[in-house]
Amino acid sequence: MFETIDPMTMLEIQILILDNAISNWRPYLLDLQAESDLHVAAILGATPDDSGPIRMSNAGERQSLMVLDGKVLNSLAAVKHTKEVVSALSAAYNSASEGSTSSNNINIALSEKLSDLDILSLKLQTMRTTIQGISNLVSNFLDLNSGYALQELARESRRENEEMRKLSERMHRLAEKSTQDAASVKVLTILTLIYLPATVVSNFFSTSFVGTGSNEHIFVTPDWWIFLVAAVALTAFTLYVWWVWMNIQVHRKYPWWWARKLDGELG
């Protein structure tokens, strides 16, 4: 009912399948090689101090390199497994055809497939070595880049410390000057408090509100209160002017009559 298939025919079919499988590996290896070349070009354009045409952040991500290395490793395992299958077929054919005088084309074909698989395996191993070299170079560059970053931070820290030292010296000089000014103001205040009563008394007695009678007695005129009212009014006006000036200088706050005067001039 079923026709018997010649074992040689079955073996030829398997060789054709292997040939198709091996030929499909080549474009995949080209894609892997192109991806590897992109990483190589990126790392060659980078420098550890990040001054090259390509930034270190774009010079090869470790995660993408690990994924690419995983692809190459899986491909290498598949090629090695295929090679083991071809070796097993070759051994089985040699055992079955022992003592046979048939053509040796099958052995030649299997040997060619083993040679092709060896070439694919060598290419994958070379590619994996290149990827591992790129990964190591990226790691070294990142370590060096971190070192450069730390050096830059140290320089920035030294500059900031120098600026803080200069600022501290200026603050120290300002504090000394403020202390001297405060001491001068304190001395002037003390002198003013000492001499002010005497000055007020002498000024009062030098006015026409105080006089000396014929009997050499000192007398005060009945309108002496005019001096007191004028002094109090002048003191109040002086304090008001000081208050207005301080509000303008410190708070930028003008009195109501100032704003009305400005509005009148603008109008």
PyMOL commands that set and color helices and strands:
alter all, ss='L'
color gray80, all
select helices_A, chain A and resi 7-44+56-58+62-96+105-205+222-251+256-266
alter helices_A, ss='H'
color red, helices_A
select strands_A, chain A and resi 210-212+218-220
alter strands_A, ss='S'
color yellow, strands_A
deselect
rebuild
show_as cartoon
